[in-house]
Amino acid sequence: MSKIKITANGRERPADDSQTVAEFIESLGINPRRCVVEHNSNAMRYEEFAKVALSEGDVLEVMQIVAGG
């Protein structure tokens, strides 16, 4: 598997070629069910996370949902 470079939350990061958005989020130690994601300036639905593969130069914004008061 080859490595690609993506930008996640404003920082350049390596990812595996064809790694899905869900797999990348999990590699950060984040539960994909507890976040919202913007991929190349487009909001994603959770159901898409495991279907969309990352490509060189992609830009992700990953925001964790935190409950509390």
C-alpha positions as CSV (number, residue, x, y, z in Angstrom):
1,M,0.0,0.0,0.0
2,S,1.4,3.4,-0.9
3,K,1.2,6.6,1.1
4,I,-0.6,9.8,0.0
5,K,-0.7,13.2,1.6
6,I,-4.0,14.8,2.7
7,T,-4.9,17.8,4.9
8,A,-6.9,17.0,8.0
9,N,-8.0,19.9,10.2
10,G,-5.5,22.2,8.7
11,R,-2.5,19.8,9.1
12,E,-0.8,17.8,6.4
13,R,-1.0,14.1,7.2
14,P,-0.1,10.8,5.6
15,A,-2.8,8.3,4.7
16,D,-2.8,5.0,2.9
17,D,-3.8,5.1,-0.7
18,S,-7.5,4.1,-1.0
19,Q,-8.0,4.3,2.8
20,T,-11.6,5.3,3.5
21,V,-12.7,8.3,5.4
22,A,-13.9,6.0,8.2
23,E,-10.6,4.2,8.4
24,F,-8.7,7.4,8.5
25,I,-10.8,8.8,11.3
26,E,-10.4,5.5,13.3
27,S,-6.6,5.8,12.8
28,L,-6.8,9.1,14.6
29,G,-8.4,7.4,17.6
30,I,-11.8,8.9,16.9
31,N,-15.0,7.0,16.7
32,P,-16.5,7.9,13.3
33,R,-20.1,7.6,14.8
34,R,-19.3,10.6,17.1
35,C,-18.1,13.1,14.5
36,V,-19.1,15.1,11.5
37,V,-16.9,15.4,8.5
38,E,-16.4,17.8,5.6
39,H,-14.5,16.3,2.6
40,N,-13.2,18.7,0.1
41,S,-15.7,21.4,1.3
42,N,-18.7,19.0,1.1
43,A,-20.5,17.9,4.2
44,M,-20.7,14.1,4.5
45,R,-23.3,11.8,5.9
46,Y,-22.1,9.1,8.3
47,E,-23.2,6.4,5.8
48,E,-20.7,7.7,3.3
49,F,-17.6,7.5,5.5
50,A,-16.9,3.8,4.7
51,K,-17.6,4.3,1.0
52,V,-15.4,7.2,0.2
53,A,-11.7,6.5,-0.4
54,L,-9.2,9.2,0.2
55,S,-7.0,10.6,-2.7
56,E,-3.9,12.6,-2.9
57,G,-4.5,16.2,-1.9
58,D,-7.9,15.6,-0.2
59,V,-8.9,18.0,2.5
60,L,-10.9,16.8,5.6
61,E,-12.3,18.7,8.5
62,V,-13.2,16.3,11.3
63,M,-15.2,17.6,14.2
64,Q,-16.0,15.4,17.2
65,I,-19.5,15.6,18.7
66,V,-19.2,16.1,22.5
67,A,-22.1,15.9,24.9
68,G,-22.1,17.7,28.1
69,G,-23.4,20.7,30.0
